[in-house]
Amino acid sequence: MKIDILTLFPEMFQGVLGSSILKRAQEKEVVKINLINFRDFSTSKHKTVDDYPYGGGNGMVLKPEPIFAAVESITDHEKARIIMLTPQGKTFNQRIAEELKEEKHLIFLCGHYEGFDERIREHLVTDELSIGDYVLTGGELATMVVMDSVVRLLPGVLGNEGSVETDSFSTGLLEYPQYTRPEVFREWKVPEILLSGHHQKIEEWRRKESFKRTLERRPDLIDINKLDEKDRALIKE
Ligand code: SAM
């Protein structure tokens, strides 16, 4: 996968691109990530990228010219998903991450100030994503969130491929509780069933715990009418 990130603050990405899973994914060449400062595409003397809003009001608006020029400088941008990060976009979730992981090329547009000139949204972007109902200073943190959750799904990125399949939301449910050594910490014991070595019983326990947890915390994720007999019996237990 190729990812291009248009930002006025490329230095903000240093930590996240230089550490852990995103670093490893680039080293393994599963993903190639380019940072593009769209200020470099401003043709004005002072490299201006924003201007006052027509009609008045607070703050500054990102101008269309440098952003269009930066995107159009990217090879094969016509075939890419061009994603604007905006609090007005569709709320990002695991289903959208699964969909984006199938793409070969993603371009992220990080806004700042009051946001983008509307013509960028109308005539350049293919998708608008929000990471939640709150307002950030810029699109950089939102891009990191979306990119991280997409890249970890790419084959070969995580050491243990299985972990993606059982993660919260991948199964439609929240993940079951996890334990590791020691068997007893202070006086708190790991549930007996997990030490039994009985794989089928462990699977059943995990599925039941996933349902329990999801019903307690996120009942909106479960449509009881769509459950099969086995799962219905599990949640009645
Ligand atoms: N005036 C804009 C509005 O009310 O929709 C908000 C602009 S915000 C201060 C600046 C930039 O931060 C946005 O252009 C966007 O790129 C990013 N941003 C802020 N909140 C976001 C969110 N919840 N999800 C994604 N991006 C966000």
Boltz pocket constraint, residues with backbone or C-beta under 6 A from the ligand:
constraints:
  - pocket:
      binder: B
      contacts: [[A, 84], [A, 85], [A, 86], [A, 87], [A, 88], [A, 109], [A, 110], [A, 111], [A, 112], [A, 113], [A, 114], [A, 115], [A, 116], [A, 129], [A, 130], [A, 131], [A, 132], [A, 133], [A, 134], [A, 135], [A, 136], [A, 137], [A, 138], [A, 139], [A, 140], [A, 142]]
      max_distance: 6.0
